[in-house]
Structure formats: C-alpha cells, structure tokens
Amino acid sequence: MNPTQKFLLARDFLLEHRLDYETAYRNFQPPVFDEFNWAIDFFDVQAKDNEATALWIVEENGQELKLSFNEMSARSNQVANFFRSLGIKRGDHVLMMLGNQVEIWETMLAALKLGLIVIPSTSLLTIDDLSDRIKRGKAKMVITNYSEIEKFSGIDSPLVKISVGGASGQWNLYQNAFTEGSSFEPEGVTKATDPLLLYFTSGTTSKPKLVLHSHQSYPVGHLSTMYWVGLRPNDIHFNISSPGWAKHAWSSFFAPWNAGATVFVYNYERFNAKKVLETISRCRVTTLCAPPTVWRMLIQENLSDYRVNLREIVGAGEPLNPEIIEQVRRSWNITIRDGYGQTETTAQIGNSPGQTVKEGSMGRALPGYKVMLLDVDGNPTREGEVSLDLSESCIGLMLGYKDDAEKNTEAMRDGFYHTGDIAVRDDEGYLTFIGRNDDIFKSSDYRISPFELESILLEHEAVAEAAVVPSPDSVKLCVPKAFIVLRAESSDDSETAVSIFRHCHERLAPYKRVRRIEFSELPKTISGKIRRVELRKAEEMRDSESRSELEFREEDFSELLAKR
C-alpha cells in the first residue's frame, strides 16, 4: 500500500465513523510512515483536476478570492520552484510572517514540497522577538509583506529575503514566483520524521520554547482535529485564528484540507461581531472554530437575528465557559463543542460530533491518543495531570523541544508526555479541565481552580472577561481575587462590585468565593491568552492591606451582602 492509499484509508475511516465515537476510538489505526510528504502524496493527488474551492478569502471591503485545489497545487509548485531558484534547499529554516492571505497557504504547501522547516510568526512581533526567532530558529530565509520589511533592517543575519507586494534593496519580489513552471519535481524523499514546523510557544510563564513538529506529527496527526471538528468534504470551514500560531495550522490548513473542505477566511481591520456574523450567514459557512475570546464578543450580539448554515461549531485555545455554550444553544440550537490540545500536539481531547456534551467537560480522548491522568508520583488517578501514554502510537506529538534536552527529559519522563494541565475524569471517560499546574492555589487549605470561578463570574451580565489569582491575606494567607473587564455598558463602581459579589454568594460555596474584585484590563500574550502569572506576581508583591483605586473587597459590603 503506497503512502497516499495508507493516509486515505485512515482518513476515510474517521469520516465514515464521524458520529460513532466508540467505534472510531476503538478501531482507528493511526497511519505510521517511513516516507511521507503530505503536500505531494496527499494534497497534490487529491487536487489533480479538482476544481472544488480549496481557499475562499473575503475582505472587509467586499473583495473576494476563490482558488480551487487544482489551482493551489499548481501555484504552490511555482512558489517552490521560485524558492529553489534562490538557493533554498531541503532542511533550510524559513521564517514566515504573513497574514491571512493567499501567500501563506502557497508558502506552506511549497515548504512541505521542498522539505523546508517553517517558523510561523505573527506580525505583532517586535524587532527583538524577530531577532530571537531568527537566531534561535536558525532561519536562512524570511518571507513577509512589504509593509513589514523595516522590522528586519536592524537584524544582522545573512538571509534570503522575500517580500509580498513590493521589493527594494536585497528583498526579492514574491510575485516573481509566477514566472516559474507549474510542475514540481522533489529532490529526494521526505522522511515522515523529518522536521517541518518550528513553533515558538506563546510564553505565558517563561521565555518561548521551540516546539518542533515533523511531516507526520502535524499533517497526519491532525486527523484527530478533523475528527473533533466534524469536518466533511465540501464543508466551508471558518477558523477565526491569527497566523503565526499553531491553531492556524490546526484548523486553517491541515484539518480542513485533510477532509477535502474549503478553508474560509474573513479579513477585517478590527473585529466586529455584527460583520463577522453577517459574513458567516451570507457565505453559508458550515463549520466554525473560534477561541473563547471571540465567542464572548459574538454572544454580545443577538445571535438569533442571524440565519446561519452552521452544522458544527467548536471552541479551542482556552476552556469554554458553560454560560457561553448555553447562550449559543438558546439562539441557534447548536452546541459549541469544546476541545483540548497544545502547540506540542494536535487535538488530544474533544467533544466529538453526535455525542453527549457534558457541561464544563472538554470531552474524551480522541482517536490516536491514549490520555492518562497522573498524580505527582506518576500514578493513574481520577484527578491529575493530563498525560499521553508513549507506549501507544502517538503520531500527533511533537518531535520535542529543539535544543533543550532538559525540557525534553522533564516533559517525556517515565514513558509519558506531561502536558502541565490538570483535569478530572468521570466514570464515562469525560475530562474536565481544572487549570494549569501553576494556576491552581490553596486558600485556607482548600484547592481553588481559577477556571471554575472565572466561569461563574462570566455568567454575570456585567462581566466580559475575568482572571482569578490568589491575593495575600493576613488570616487565610491568600484569598481568590478576580481581575475583571466589564462590558461596555457597565460601570466600574461599588454598585457593580456588590452585584458581582452577590452573584458569587449565590453560585459558589463559601470556601471558594471571590473575596476581592479589581476592575482592570487583563495582561495577555500576543496570541491572546491571559497572563495570570503576571497578575499573580503583582499580587504577591502587594501588602495584604494595600489596594488599588478600582479594587473592592467583600468585607466592605458585609451588611449589604447579608441582606437577601
């Protein structure tokens, strides 16, 4: 059986059992290859004479671009030939800093075909960030938009430079690629374990790690992501995600194209929930993936006003709060299905299509993964660290952290990959996220999960976002404190604070109630994840009696809160 047939056999099995989790999980055989190049052995084979839409980009000004699978195959061949003409060869590292534009998909396909190692990067990076990525990532080529080339002017590194939309000095014009031939001949074979992608993690707690993926771990591993999302051939799949992060490769590249679906993009200068919803309706998007931050903005609109064609909707990046899921269900009669994975993996855990979704749960282990919960001594437990059993085939797991033997040893110890995330498992195998190892804290000897408290806070009508951390207390050592971003129509005053405290009294047991509130913006990584570690450190440095101007404490309103 050749690589194409082997991949399709596994892919088609998951498509066939899309609604039958038990069979899919029990009988799925992850395809393991010696040699495999997804772009050549799968994409190009499926793309031959295939005029179905592979990529559909809609701009805020109304302009649209549609390209077929056949066109994407030919265009990426031209780009690959262009890169080769500039001296780029198998094994070279390429820093790619592009937006949601056709060139990012062409470049990714071309890089796969050539056997390059891509360093996806967001345009939000500073000059120092880029210098770090080029140095530690050992980049030989950089490709970016003409508007971004100034960021590279102070970087002292010999690079092949390619610019989209203009060229000057040492920068080569990307559009010259389309003078090249549209057929491509690879130089040698691609080993399935050859490196393909090098991600710099978002660094919520430390300097970014370098996560290295292979031609097997992401292209093939994302069959689990395809299954979780519930993608089918000819779907129109919209993933609201910024390029430069792993989630973009998850749901804007590998998962939809594994299924033969259309990758849909809507580009905007500034997120506008109304316009996004109108576009989803008008373009008859069938599957949607968005992070909780986006869902929180979408539900501020009256969703029932929009006639959507959505069949499957999912959330990823951070756990979804139950209130968001319920609001969407009331409006569209569709349940958002949560899922879980990391930059280091593909989708490991998820609520798959057609299965019961339990409130607060991120679902069950997905096909291709054996997920264990381990205690601090490495023993299986009902509540513990989410870990992957390495004695089983685990094709979606990274090759490792590049140039960091210590981190690899720590993460892969005792025959398991350790995620650093804590979850609890019920009798039916459903897993519920509790928090990061370093987010959970104790107050009066009770274990507090920030995520649980944040979920309750988000049910309050005034709260748009919340982050809970421990705050020093002279009696209890620490108490839960919530940093809260209010919705636009709400006031950051004592009346709002009392209302939120009262809400917590009604929904939370006394030992885990939020005792302090501060109305504030939330520090975030450039990928949009809340940096609780930053808030936590700031609280640790405070005297227990000091407070900021917009901080309110439960004891300030004891009489009011005592009244029913």
C-alpha positions as CSV (number, residue, x, y, z in Angstrom):
1,M,0.0,0.0,0.0
2,N,1.5,3.3,-1.0
3,P,1.6,6.4,1.3
4,T,-1.4,8.0,-0.4
5,Q,-3.6,4.9,0.0
6,K,-2.5,4.4,3.6
7,F,-3.4,8.0,4.5
8,L,-6.7,7.9,2.8
9,L,-7.6,4.6,4.4
10,A,-7.2,6.2,7.9
11,R,-8.8,9.5,6.9
12,D,-11.9,7.7,5.3
13,F,-12.3,5.5,8.4
14,L,-12.7,8.6,10.6
15,L,-15.1,10.3,8.1
16,E,-17.2,7.1,8.0
17,H,-17.4,6.9,11.8
18,R,-17.7,10.7,12.4
19,L,-20.8,10.2,14.6
20,D,-19.8,6.9,16.2
21,Y,-17.2,7.8,18.8
22,E,-16.8,4.3,20.3
23,T,-16.0,2.6,17.0
24,A,-13.8,5.4,15.8
25,Y,-11.7,5.5,19.1
26,R,-11.5,1.7,19.5
27,N,-10.6,0.8,15.9
28,F,-8.7,3.7,14.5
29,Q,-5.3,2.7,13.3
30,P,-3.0,5.8,13.0
31,P,-1.1,5.6,9.8
32,V,2.7,5.4,10.5
33,F,5.0,6.1,7.6
34,D,8.7,5.7,6.8
35,E,8.4,8.2,4.0
36,F,5.6,10.7,3.6
37,N,5.2,14.2,2.2
38,W,1.6,15.4,2.8
39,A,1.7,18.1,0.1
40,I,2.9,15.7,-2.6
41,D,1.5,12.4,-1.5
42,F,-1.9,13.6,-0.4
43,F,-2.7,17.2,-1.3
44,D,-1.5,17.1,-4.9
45,V,-3.1,13.7,-5.6
46,Q,-6.4,14.9,-4.3
47,A,-6.0,18.2,-6.1
48,K,-5.5,16.8,-9.6
49,D,-8.3,18.1,-11.9
50,N,-10.2,19.0,-8.7
51,E,-12.0,22.3,-9.3
52,A,-13.7,22.4,-5.8
53,T,-12.8,25.5,-3.8
54,A,-9.8,25.0,-1.6
55,L,-9.4,28.6,-0.3
56,W,-12.0,31.4,-0.1
57,I,-10.8,34.7,1.2
58,V,-13.4,37.5,1.9
59,E,-12.1,41.0,2.6
60,E,-13.9,43.6,4.7
61,N,-14.3,45.9,1.6
62,G,-16.2,43.1,-0.2
63,Q,-13.4,41.8,-2.4
64,E,-13.2,38.0,-2.6
65,L,-10.8,35.4,-3.9
66,K,-11.5,31.8,-4.6
67,L,-8.9,29.2,-5.6
68,S,-9.5,25.6,-6.4
69,F,-7.5,22.6,-5.1
70,N,-6.0,22.3,-8.6
71,E,-5.0,25.9,-8.7
72,M,-3.4,25.8,-5.2
73,S,-1.4,22.7,-6.2
74,A,-0.1,24.5,-9.4
75,R,0.6,27.8,-7.6
76,S,2.5,26.2,-4.8
77,N,4.6,24.3,-7.3
78,Q,5.6,27.7,-8.8
79,V,6.4,29.1,-5.4
80,A,8.5,26.0,-4.5
81,N,10.4,26.4,-7.8
82,F,11.0,30.1,-7.0
83,F,12.4,29.3,-3.5
84,R,14.7,26.7,-5.1
85,S,15.9,29.3,-7.6
86,L,17.0,31.5,-4.7
87,G,19.2,28.7,-3.3
88,I,16.8,27.4,-0.7
89,K,17.0,23.7,-0.2
90,R,15.8,20.8,1.9
91,G,16.4,21.3,5.6
92,D,16.6,25.1,5.4
93,H,14.7,27.1,8.1
94,V,12.3,29.7,6.8
95,L,10.7,32.4,9.0
96,M,7.2,33.1,7.6
97,M,5.4,36.3,8.8
98,L,2.3,36.7,6.7
99,G,-1.4,37.5,7.4
100,N,-4.4,35.6,6.3
101,Q,-3.6,36.0,2.6
102,V,-3.2,33.5,-0.3
103,E,0.6,33.6,0.0
104,I,0.6,32.0,3.4
105,W,-1.1,28.9,2.0
106,E,1.1,28.8,-1.1
107,T,4.2,29.2,1.0
108,M,3.2,26.4,3.4
109,L,2.5,24.0,0.6
110,A,5.7,24.9,-1.2
111,A,7.7,24.5,2.0
112,L,6.3,21.0,2.5
113,K,7.2,20.0,-1.0
114,L,10.8,21.3,-0.7
115,G,11.3,19.8,2.8
116,L,11.9,23.2,4.4
117,I,11.4,23.9,8.2
118,V,8.9,26.7,8.6
119,I,8.9,29.1,11.6
120,P,5.4,30.6,11.6
121,S,5.4,34.1,13.1
122,T,2.8,36.8,13.8
123,S,3.2,40.4,12.6
124,L,2.7,41.5,16.2
125,L,6.3,40.5,17.0
126,T,8.8,43.2,17.9
127,I,12.2,43.6,16.4
128,D,13.7,41.8,19.5
129,D,11.2,38.9,19.1
130,L,12.1,38.5,15.4
131,S,15.8,38.7,16.1
132,D,15.4,35.9,18.7
133,R,13.4,33.7,16.3
134,I,15.9,34.2,13.5
135,K,18.8,33.4,15.8
136,R,17.4,30.5,17.8
137,G,15.4,29.3,14.9
138,K,18.5,29.4,12.6
139,A,16.5,30.9,9.8
140,K,18.0,31.1,6.3
141,M,15.1,32.8,4.6
142,V,12.4,35.2,5.6
143,I,9.1,35.9,3.8
144,T,6.9,38.8,4.8
145,N,4.8,41.7,3.5
146,Y,6.4,44.8,2.1
147,S,4.9,46.8,4.9
148,E,6.8,44.8,7.4
149,I,10.3,44.8,6.0
150,E,11.6,47.7,8.1
151,K,11.4,45.4,11.1
152,F,14.2,43.3,9.7
153,S,16.5,46.3,8.8
154,G,18.4,46.1,12.1
155,I,18.8,42.3,12.2
156,D,22.4,41.3,11.4
157,S,21.9,37.9,9.8
158,P,22.6,36.6,6.3
159,L,19.1,35.9,5.0
160,V,17.4,35.3,1.7
161,K,14.6,37.9,1.8
162,I,11.2,37.7,0.0
163,S,8.6,40.4,0.1
164,V,5.0,40.3,-0.9
165,G,3.6,43.4,-2.5
166,G,6.8,45.2,-3.2
167,A,10.6,44.9,-3.2
168,S,13.6,47.1,-2.5
169,G,17.3,46.5,-1.9
170,Q,18.0,42.9,-1.1
171,W,14.3,42.0,-0.9
172,N,13.1,39.6,-3.7
173,L,9.6,40.2,-5.0
174,Y,7.3,37.2,-4.2
175,Q,5.2,37.7,-7.3
176,N,8.2,36.7,-9.5
177,A,7.3,33.1,-8.4
178,F,4.6,33.1,-11.1
179,T,7.1,33.2,-13.9
180,E,8.2,29.7,-12.8
181,G,6.9,26.5,-14.2
182,S,3.8,24.9,-12.6
183,S,5.2,21.4,-12.3
184,F,7.5,20.4,-9.5
185,E,10.0,17.6,-9.0
186,P,11.2,16.9,-5.5
187,E,14.8,16.4,-4.7
188,G,14.9,13.1,-2.9
189,V,12.4,11.6,-0.5
190,T,10.8,13.1,2.6
191,K,11.1,11.0,5.8
192,A,8.0,11.1,7.9
193,T,10.1,12.1,10.9
194,D,11.9,14.9,9.0
195,P,11.3,18.3,10.8
196,L,8.6,20.5,9.2
197,L,7.4,23.2,11.7
198,L,9.2,25.1,14.4
199,Y,6.8,26.9,16.8
200,F,7.9,29.4,19.4
201,T,5.3,28.9,22.1
202,S,3.4,32.0,23.4
203,G,5.3,32.1,26.7
204,T,2.6,32.6,29.3
205,T,5.0,31.6,32.1
206,S,8.5,31.8,30.6
207,K,10.6,32.5,27.5
208,P,9.1,30.8,24.5
209,K,10.1,27.2,23.9
210,L,10.9,25.9,20.5
211,V,8.4,23.2,19.6
212,L,9.5,21.0,16.6
213,H,7.0,19.0,14.5
214,S,7.5,16.5,11.8
215,H,5.9,15.7,8.4
216,Q,3.9,13.1,10.3
217,S,3.0,14.8,13.6
218,Y,1.1,17.7,12.2
219,P,-0.1,16.7,8.7
220,V,-1.1,13.2,9.8
221,G,-1.7,13.9,13.4
222,H,-4.4,16.5,12.5
223,L,-6.7,13.7,11.5
224,S,-7.7,13.9,15.2
225,T,-8.5,17.6,14.8
226,M,-10.5,16.9,11.6
227,Y,-12.5,14.3,13.6
228,W,-13.1,16.6,16.6
229,V,-14.3,19.5,14.4
230,G,-16.5,17.1,12.5
231,L,-15.3,18.2,9.1
232,R,-16.6,16.6,5.9
233,P,-15.7,17.0,2.2
234,N,-17.1,20.2,0.7
235,D,-17.6,21.9,4.1
236,I,-16.9,25.6,4.3
237,H,-14.8,25.9,7.4
238,F,-14.1,29.2,9.1
239,N,-11.4,29.2,11.8
240,I,-11.1,32.6,13.5
241,S,-7.4,32.5,14.2
242,S,-4.3,34.6,13.6
243,P,-1.5,33.3,11.6
244,G,1.8,32.6,13.4
245,W,0.2,30.3,16.0
246,A,-0.3,26.5,16.0
247,K,-4.1,26.8,15.9
248,H,-3.8,28.3,12.4
249,A,-2.1,25.2,11.2
250,W,-4.7,23.1,13.1
251,S,-7.9,24.5,11.6
252,S,-6.9,26.8,8.7
253,F,-4.7,24.3,7.0
254,F,-4.3,20.6,7.8
255,A,-7.7,19.7,9.4
256,P,-10.0,21.2,6.7
257,W,-7.8,20.1,3.8
258,N,-7.4,16.6,5.3
259,A,-11.2,16.4,4.9
260,G,-11.4,18.0,1.4
261,A,-13.2,21.1,2.8
262,T,-12.9,24.7,1.9
263,V,-10.7,26.9,4.1
264,F,-12.7,30.1,4.6
265,V,-11.2,33.4,5.7
266,Y,-12.8,36.8,6.5
267,N,-10.3,39.6,6.9
268,Y,-11.0,42.7,8.9
269,E,-9.1,45.6,10.3
270,R,-10.8,45.4,13.7
271,F,-13.1,42.6,15.0
272,N,-16.7,43.5,14.6
273,A,-19.1,40.8,15.8
274,K,-22.0,42.0,13.7
275,K,-20.0,42.0,10.5
276,V,-18.5,38.6,11.3
277,L,-21.9,37.1,11.9
278,E,-23.3,38.7,8.7
279,T,-20.4,37.1,6.7
280,I,-20.9,33.7,8.3
281,S,-24.6,33.9,7.3
282,R,-24.1,35.3,3.8
283,C,-21.3,32.9,2.8
284,R,-23.2,29.9,4.3
285,V,-20.3,28.8,6.4
286,T,-20.9,25.2,7.7
287,T,-18.3,24.7,10.4
288,L,-16.8,27.3,12.7
289,C,-14.0,27.3,15.2
290,A,-13.3,30.3,17.4
291,P,-11.5,30.9,20.7
292,P,-13.4,31.8,23.9
293,T,-12.4,35.5,23.5
294,V,-14.3,35.6,20.1
295,W,-17.3,33.7,21.4
296,R,-17.5,36.2,24.3
297,M,-17.8,39.0,21.8
298,L,-20.2,37.2,19.5
299,I,-22.7,36.5,22.2
300,Q,-23.0,40.2,22.9
301,E,-24.9,40.3,19.7
302,N,-28.5,38.9,19.4
303,L,-27.4,35.6,17.7
304,S,-31.0,34.6,16.9
305,D,-31.1,37.5,14.4
306,Y,-28.7,35.7,12.2
307,R,-29.8,32.8,10.0
308,V,-26.8,30.6,9.8
309,N,-26.0,27.5,7.9
310,L,-23.7,26.1,10.6
311,R,-23.7,22.4,11.3
312,E,-20.7,22.1,13.7
313,I,-19.2,24.8,16.0
314,V,-16.2,24.3,18.3
315,G,-14.0,26.3,20.7
316,A,-10.3,26.0,21.4
317,G,-7.4,27.8,22.8
318,E,-8.7,28.1,26.4
319,P,-11.6,26.2,28.1
320,L,-15.1,27.4,27.2
321,N,-17.3,28.7,30.0
322,P,-20.7,27.0,30.3
323,E,-22.6,30.3,30.0
324,I,-21.2,30.9,26.5
325,I,-22.3,27.4,25.4
326,E,-25.8,27.9,26.8
327,Q,-26.3,31.3,25.1
328,V,-25.3,30.0,21.7
329,R,-27.5,26.9,22.2
330,R,-30.6,29.0,23.0
331,S,-30.1,31.2,19.9
332,W,-29.0,28.6,17.3
333,N,-30.0,25.3,18.7
334,I,-26.4,24.2,18.2
335,T,-24.0,23.1,21.0
336,I,-20.4,24.5,20.9
337,R,-18.2,21.5,21.4
338,D,-15.0,22.2,23.4
339,G,-11.7,20.5,22.7
340,Y,-8.2,20.4,24.1
341,G,-4.7,20.3,22.7
342,Q,-1.4,22.2,22.7
343,T,1.2,23.6,20.3
344,E,3.1,20.4,21.2
345,T,0.2,18.2,19.9
346,T,-2.8,18.1,17.7
347,A,-6.3,17.8,19.3
348,Q,-5.9,15.3,22.1
349,I,-9.3,15.5,23.8
350,G,-12.7,16.7,22.4
351,N,-16.4,16.5,22.4
352,S,-16.9,14.8,19.0
353,P,-20.0,15.3,16.8
354,G,-23.2,13.5,17.7
355,Q,-22.0,12.7,21.3
356,T,-23.4,13.9,24.6
357,V,-21.8,17.1,25.7
358,K,-21.5,17.4,29.4
359,E,-21.5,20.9,30.9
360,G,-17.9,22.1,31.6
361,S,-16.3,19.0,30.1
362,M,-13.7,19.2,27.3
363,G,-14.7,15.7,26.2
364,R,-13.0,12.4,25.8
365,A,-9.7,11.2,24.4
366,L,-9.7,11.5,20.6
367,P,-8.7,8.7,18.1
368,G,-5.0,8.3,18.1
369,Y,-4.4,9.3,21.7
370,K,-4.3,7.4,25.0
371,V,-4.8,10.0,27.7
372,M,-4.0,9.3,31.3
373,L,-4.3,11.4,34.4
374,L,-1.3,11.1,36.7
375,D,-0.7,12.2,40.3
376,V,2.6,13.8,41.5
377,D,4.1,10.3,41.8
378,G,3.2,9.3,38.3
379,N,0.3,7.0,39.3
380,P,-3.0,6.9,37.4
381,T,-5.7,8.9,39.2
382,R,-9.2,10.4,38.7
383,E,-7.8,13.9,39.1
384,G,-4.3,14.7,37.9
385,E,-2.0,15.9,35.1
386,V,-3.2,15.3,31.6
387,S,-0.5,12.9,30.2
388,L,-0.1,10.9,27.0
389,D,1.0,7.2,27.1
390,L,4.1,7.0,24.9
391,S,3.8,3.2,24.8
392,E,0.9,3.7,22.4
393,S,1.2,5.2,18.9
394,C,1.1,9.0,19.4
395,I,1.6,10.4,16.0
396,G,0.3,13.9,16.8
397,L,3.0,14.6,19.4
398,M,5.9,16.9,18.6
399,L,9.4,15.6,17.9
400,G,10.5,17.6,21.0
401,Y,11.7,20.9,22.2
402,K,14.5,21.9,19.9
403,D,18.0,22.3,21.6
404,D,16.6,21.8,25.1
405,A,17.4,18.3,26.4
406,E,16.4,19.3,30.0
407,K,12.9,20.3,29.0
408,N,12.5,17.2,26.8
409,T,13.6,15.0,29.7
410,E,11.1,16.7,32.0
411,A,8.2,16.6,29.6
412,M,8.8,13.0,28.4
413,R,9.7,11.4,31.7
414,D,8.6,7.9,32.8
415,G,7.1,6.9,29.5
416,F,4.5,9.7,29.4
417,Y,4.3,13.1,27.8
418,H,3.3,15.5,30.6
419,T,1.1,18.5,29.5
420,G,1.3,20.5,32.7
421,D,-2.5,20.8,32.7
422,I,-4.8,19.3,35.5
423,A,-8.1,17.6,34.7
424,V,-10.6,15.3,36.4
425,R,-12.2,12.2,34.7
426,D,-15.7,10.9,35.3
427,D,-17.0,7.3,35.1
428,E,-17.7,7.7,31.3
429,G,-14.2,9.0,30.4
430,Y,-15.2,12.6,30.1
431,L,-12.4,15.0,31.2
432,T,-13.0,18.4,32.8
433,F,-10.2,21.0,32.8
434,I,-9.2,22.4,36.2
435,G,-6.2,24.5,35.4
436,R,-2.5,24.7,34.8
437,N,-0.3,23.2,37.4
438,D,0.9,26.7,38.4
439,D,-2.6,28.3,38.3
440,I,-4.2,26.2,41.0
441,F,-3.8,27.6,44.5
442,K,-4.9,27.0,48.1
443,S,-6.9,29.3,50.3
444,S,-7.5,28.2,53.9
445,D,-6.2,24.7,52.8
446,Y,-8.8,24.4,50.1
447,R,-7.7,23.9,46.5
448,I,-9.1,26.6,44.2
449,S,-9.4,26.3,40.4
450,P,-9.3,29.7,38.8
451,F,-11.2,28.4,35.8
452,E,-14.2,27.3,37.9
453,L,-14.5,30.8,39.5
454,E,-14.0,32.6,36.2
455,S,-16.8,30.5,34.6
456,I,-19.2,31.7,37.4
457,L,-18.1,35.3,37.0
458,L,-18.7,35.3,33.3
459,E,-22.3,34.4,33.9
460,H,-22.8,37.8,35.4
461,E,-24.3,40.3,32.9
462,A,-21.7,42.9,33.5
463,V,-18.6,40.7,33.1
464,A,-16.9,40.5,29.7
465,E,-13.6,38.8,30.9
466,A,-12.2,37.6,34.2
467,A,-9.0,36.2,35.6
468,V,-8.7,34.8,39.2
469,V,-5.5,34.7,41.1
470,P,-4.5,34.4,44.8
471,S,-4.3,37.6,46.7
472,P,-2.3,37.8,50.1
473,D,-4.4,37.8,53.2
474,S,-3.2,38.2,56.8
475,V,-5.6,35.4,58.1
476,K,-6.1,32.9,55.3
477,L,-2.7,33.5,53.7
478,C,-4.4,34.1,50.4
479,V,-8.0,34.6,49.0
480,P,-9.4,34.5,45.5
481,K,-9.2,37.8,43.7
482,A,-10.8,38.5,40.3
483,F,-9.5,40.9,37.8
484,I,-12.5,41.9,35.7
485,V,-13.0,43.5,32.3
486,L,-16.6,44.9,32.2
487,R,-18.9,45.0,29.3
488,A,-19.1,48.4,27.6
489,E,-22.5,49.4,29.2
490,S,-21.4,48.6,32.8
491,S,-19.8,51.0,35.3
492,D,-16.7,50.3,37.4
493,D,-18.3,51.3,40.6
494,S,-19.3,49.9,44.0
495,E,-22.8,49.0,42.8
496,T,-21.4,46.8,40.1
497,A,-19.0,45.2,42.6
498,V,-21.8,44.4,45.1
499,S,-23.8,42.8,42.3
500,I,-20.9,40.6,41.3
501,F,-20.2,39.6,44.9
502,R,-23.8,38.8,45.4
503,H,-23.7,36.6,42.3
504,C,-20.7,34.7,43.7
505,H,-22.6,34.2,47.0
506,E,-25.4,32.6,45.2
507,R,-23.3,30.4,42.9
508,L,-20.2,29.4,45.0
509,A,-19.6,27.5,48.2
510,P,-18.2,29.9,50.9
511,Y,-14.7,28.4,50.8
512,K,-14.2,29.3,47.2
513,R,-16.0,32.6,46.8
514,V,-14.2,35.5,45.2
515,R,-13.3,37.9,48.0
516,R,-11.7,40.7,46.1
517,I,-12.5,42.3,42.8
518,E,-10.5,44.7,40.7
519,F,-11.8,46.3,37.5
520,S,-8.8,46.3,35.2
521,E,-7.5,45.4,31.7
522,L,-6.0,41.9,31.6
523,P,-2.4,41.3,30.5
524,K,-2.3,38.9,27.6
525,T,0.3,37.1,25.4
526,I,0.4,38.3,21.8
527,S,-1.6,35.2,20.9
528,G,-4.4,36.5,23.2
529,K,-4.0,34.2,26.2
530,I,-4.5,35.7,29.7
531,R,-1.2,36.0,31.6
532,R,-2.4,35.0,35.0
533,V,1.2,34.6,36.1
534,E,1.7,38.3,35.6
535,L,-1.3,39.2,37.8
536,R,-0.2,36.6,40.4
537,K,3.3,38.0,40.7
538,A,1.9,41.6,41.1
539,E,-0.4,40.4,43.9
540,E,2.5,38.6,45.6
541,M,4.4,41.9,45.8
542,R,1.5,43.7,47.5
543,D,0.9,44.2,51.1
544,S,-2.3,42.4,52.1
545,E,-3.8,45.7,53.3
546,S,-3.0,47.8,50.2
547,R,-5.4,48.1,47.3
548,S,-5.8,49.9,44.0
549,E,-8.3,52.6,43.2
550,L,-10.7,50.2,41.5
551,E,-10.4,47.3,43.9
552,F,-13.4,46.3,46.0
553,R,-13.4,43.8,48.9
554,E,-16.2,41.6,50.1
555,E,-15.8,42.8,53.7
556,D,-16.6,46.4,52.5
557,F,-20.2,45.3,51.8
558,S,-20.8,42.7,54.5
559,E,-24.1,44.3,55.6
560,L,-25.4,44.6,52.1
561,L,-24.4,41.1,51.2
562,A,-26.0,39.7,54.3
563,K,-29.4,41.1,53.2
564,R,-31.5,38.8,50.9
